[in-house]
Amino acid sequence: MEKKNLSQIKQFVAQQVGRSVRVESNKRHNKSVVSEGVIANAYPSIFTIELSEEKHTHNRTVSYSYTDILTNSVELTLYDQQL
């Protein structure tokens, strides 16, 4: 998907709720964190992903803003698409 504006990103993420996703978030000093999970909810300003962590017995929920995708701070990879 071509990232044109926030409304298109919001709409796309909202349509993917419930799908498995790979999340790569860029942290400071050119390091990135890669996680896997399911898009849990899409809200007006943020979306949440329930991460599946094998080493823990419970899942952890993290939130990201749609601006994170627009600015390339977060990259979502679906089964056959990349956002």
LUMNU-510791 format. One line per 5 residues: number of its first residue (from 1); their letters; for each residue y, x, z of N, C-alpha, C. Coordinates in pm, whole numbers. Each point is the difference from the previous one (the first is absolute). Layout:
REM residues N
NUM = A = Y/X/Z/Y/X/Z/Y/X/Z | ... .
//
This chain:
REM residues 83
1 = MEKKN = -118/83/0/118/-83/0/124/88/0 | 93/-33/-83/125/73/-4/90/-53/111 | 52/91/80/82/-38/115/144/-20/-45 | 39/-125/-23/135/-26/-48/94/-38/113 | -38/-95/82/89/-42/107/-80/-55/118 .
6 = LSQIK = 69/-21/109/-66/-42/124/-67/-136/-14 | 63/-94/-69/-61/-134/-10/-133/5/-74 | -12/83/-101/-126/14/-72/-105/66/89 | 40/98/79/-93/66/91/-48/-98/106 | 92/-78/58/-37/-101/101/-99/-99/-56 .
11 = QFVAQ = 27/-50/-119/-87/-98/-64/-139/59/-25 | -5/123/-49/-127/64/-29/-82/18/127 | 63/53/106/-71/23/126/-49/-132/57 | 80/-105/-6/-40/-131/52/-124/-53/-73 | -11/28/-127/-116/-43/-78/-125/79/34 .
16 = QVGRS = 15/116/65/-114/86/30/-51/-16/144 | 56/-93/77/-44/-20/138/-150/-27/2 | -71/72/87/-144/-13/11/-78/103/-81 | 67/75/-82/-68/101/-83/-5/134/71 | -107/72/-27/-14/136/53/95/92/-74 .
21 = VRVES = 52/96/74/101/87/-57/-10/139/64 | 39/99/-76/13/137/50/149/24/14 | 41/50/116/141/21/29/26/148/15 | 94/51/-74/43/138/16/147/-3/40 | 26/41/122/139/1/48/46/144/15 .
26 = NKRHN = 116/26/-53/57/135/4/75/18/130 | -40/100/73/66/34/126/94/117/-25 | 56/51/105/91/114/-12/-74/126/-42 | 77/94/-52/-50/133/-37/-108/-6/-107 | 15/-90/-94/-90/-12/-115/-146/-24/36 .
31 = KSVVS = -24/-65/111/-136/-36/39/-17/-149/-19 | -119/-41/-35/-25/-142/-16/-123/-40/81 | -2/-128/36/-111/-56/76/-66/-104/-89 | -131/10/-15/-75/-94/-82/-88/-85/90 | 8/-131/-18/-79/-95/78/-54/-107/-93 .
36 = EGVIA = -98/-75/51/-53/-113/-74/5/-123/88 | 20/-114/-63/5/-124/76/15/-120/-90 | 49/-108/59/16/-127/-70/143/-47/21 | 64/-46/-106/133/-57/15/-15/-129/78 | 57/-4/120/-19/-113/90/102/-111/-22 .
41 = NAYPS = 127/35/-6/106/-99/-15/115/56/-79 | 76/-90/-61/123/37/-69/112/-87/56 | 98/64/59/114/-68/60/124/29/-85 | 113/-65/29/120/22/-83/47/146/-6 | -11/74/109/53/137/0/-107/108/7 .
46 = IFTIE = -119/-36/45/-108/98/17/-133/-61/-43 | -100/86/-13/-138/-45/-18/-86/81/96 | -113/-58/39/-88/67/95/-134/31/-65 | -58/110/45/-132/42/-47/-87/25/122 | -116/-61/1/-96/23/108/-89/116/-43 .
51 = LSEEK = 18/112/68/-74/121/-35/-139/-5/61 | -97/44/-75/-136/8/52/-27/146/34 | -20/26/126/-24/137/46/-140/7/58 | -82/85/-59/-140/11/40/-17/56/140 | 91/87/42/-17/63/130/42/-89/116 .
56 = HTHNR = 61/-113/-29/42/-92/105/-75/-132/-17 | -18/-71/108/-71/-127/-7/92/-115/-38 | 129/24/3/95/-105/-36/85/46/-119 | 52/-98/-71/87/31/-113/144/10/47 | 78/76/-70/140/19/32/83/-61/-111 .
61 = TVSYS = 107/-69/36/89/-60/-97/128/80/-8 | 40/33/-122/125/72/-22/87/-82/-94 | 129/21/9/92/-74/-88/83/98/-83 | 36/-45/-118/84/76/-91/104/-93/-58 | 111/55/-42/100/-80/-69/-24/12/-150 .
66 = YTDIL = 49/-97/-73/-14/4/-146/82/115/-58 | 105/38/70/81/114/-43/-80/129/3 | -98/8/90/-87/118/4/-72/20/-133 | -40/-109/-62/-67/10/-130/100/38/-108 | 117/-63/4/104/26/-99/44/146/1 .
71 = TNSVE = 7/59/118/46/139/13/-114/102/-2 | -121/-48/-26/-119/86/-9/-39/63/134 | 42/-58/110/-44/48/132/-142/-48/29 | -39/-110/-64/-133/-56/16/-54/-34/-138 | -127/34/-22/-66/-33/-125/-125/-81/32 .
76 = LTLYD = -11/-116/-63/-118/-84/19/-88/13/-123 | -128/18/22/-96/5/-110/-101/-111/21 | -4/-94/-94/-97/-108/3/-122/45/-79 | -96/-90/-19/-121/35/-74/30/55/-139 | 88/-65/-75/23/43/-136/148/13/-33 .
81 = QQL = 86/-9/102/144/10/-24/62/93/101 | 115/54/-37/73/85/91/142/-51/9 | 52/-4/121/136/-48/20/83/111/59 .
//
